[in-house]
Amino acid sequence: MWCGWSIWLEFLGCEMSTITRAPSKNPFLLMPQATVRDSRLSYRARGVLARLLSNADGYKMPSSQLAKEGGEGRDAIRKSLNELEKFGYLKYGKKA
């Protein structure tokens, strides 16, 4: 389910990636109930999505920071990002 958000995952190397928050005109984090209730996503992936969407426009966040903040570990964050990509919540792109 794609809800019009743009989150880009840029691969900067095999071990590191940076997630960039696309511009939004709303200062609040608004997530449709359908997103929060999307049973295809794990609760971990939903939490990662909420954390990414809470960033300021254009904010670049290394995936390693997500792992450190949440105490989840690199592999858990990668799995969550893959889930988000699989169901259209995250798009992969190249570094601009």
C-alpha positions as CSV (number, residue, x, y, z in Angstrom):
1,M,0.0,0.0,0.0
2,W,1.6,3.3,-1.1
3,C,0.2,6.3,0.7
4,G,2.2,9.1,-1.1
5,W,5.2,9.2,1.1
6,S,8.6,9.2,-0.3
7,I,11.4,7.7,1.7
8,W,14.6,6.9,-0.2
9,L,17.1,4.4,0.8
10,E,20.5,5.2,-0.7
11,F,23.2,2.5,-0.7
12,L,26.5,4.1,0.1
13,G,28.3,0.8,0.3
14,C,27.7,-2.8,1.3
15,E,27.5,-2.1,5.0
16,M,25.9,1.3,5.2
17,S,22.8,3.0,3.9
18,T,21.2,6.4,4.4
19,I,17.5,7.0,4.5
20,T,16.3,10.4,3.3
21,R,13.0,11.9,4.3
22,A,11.2,13.5,1.4
23,P,9.6,16.9,1.8
24,S,6.3,17.2,3.7
25,K,4.2,20.3,4.3
26,N,2.7,18.9,7.5
27,P,4.7,19.4,10.8
28,F,2.9,16.4,12.4
29,L,3.4,12.8,11.7
30,L,0.1,11.5,10.3
31,M,-0.2,7.9,9.4
32,P,-3.4,6.4,7.9
33,Q,-5.0,3.8,10.1
34,A,-4.6,1.4,7.2
35,T,-0.8,1.8,7.4
36,V,-0.8,1.2,11.2
37,R,-3.0,-1.8,10.8
38,D,-1.2,-3.2,7.7
39,S,-0.9,-6.9,8.8
40,R,1.7,-7.5,6.1
41,L,4.2,-5.5,8.1
42,S,5.7,-6.5,11.4
43,Y,5.3,-4.2,14.4
44,R,9.1,-3.5,14.1
45,A,8.7,-2.3,10.5
46,R,5.8,-0.1,11.4
47,G,7.9,1.5,14.1
48,V,10.8,2.0,11.8
49,L,8.4,3.7,9.3
50,A,7.0,6.0,12.0
51,R,10.6,6.9,13.1
52,L,11.6,7.7,9.5
53,L,8.5,9.8,8.8
54,S,9.1,11.8,12.0
55,N,12.3,13.2,10.6
56,A,12.4,16.7,9.1
57,D,12.2,17.2,5.4
58,G,15.3,16.0,3.6
59,Y,16.8,14.6,6.8
60,K,19.4,12.0,6.1
61,M,19.6,9.2,8.7
62,P,22.1,6.4,8.5
63,S,20.5,3.0,9.0
64,S,23.2,2.4,11.7
65,Q,21.6,5.3,13.7
66,L,18.3,3.5,13.5
67,A,19.9,0.3,14.8
68,K,21.7,2.2,17.6
69,E,18.6,4.3,18.7
70,G,16.3,1.3,18.9
71,G,18.8,-1.3,20.1
72,E,17.5,-3.6,17.4
73,G,20.7,-4.4,15.6
74,R,21.7,-4.0,12.0
75,D,20.1,-7.1,10.7
76,A,16.7,-6.3,12.3
77,I,16.7,-2.9,10.8
78,R,17.6,-4.2,7.3
79,K,14.8,-6.7,7.6
80,S,12.4,-4.0,8.5
81,L,13.6,-1.8,5.6
82,N,13.2,-4.7,3.2
83,E,9.6,-5.2,4.4
84,L,8.8,-1.5,3.9
85,E,10.3,-1.7,0.4
86,K,8.4,-4.9,-0.5
87,F,5.1,-3.4,0.3
88,G,5.7,0.0,-1.3
89,Y,6.4,2.2,1.8
90,L,10.1,2.8,0.9
91,K,11.7,3.2,-2.5
92,Y,15.3,2.5,-3.3
93,G,17.3,5.1,-5.2
94,K,20.8,6.2,-6.0
95,K,22.7,8.9,-4.2
96,A,21.9,12.3,-5.8
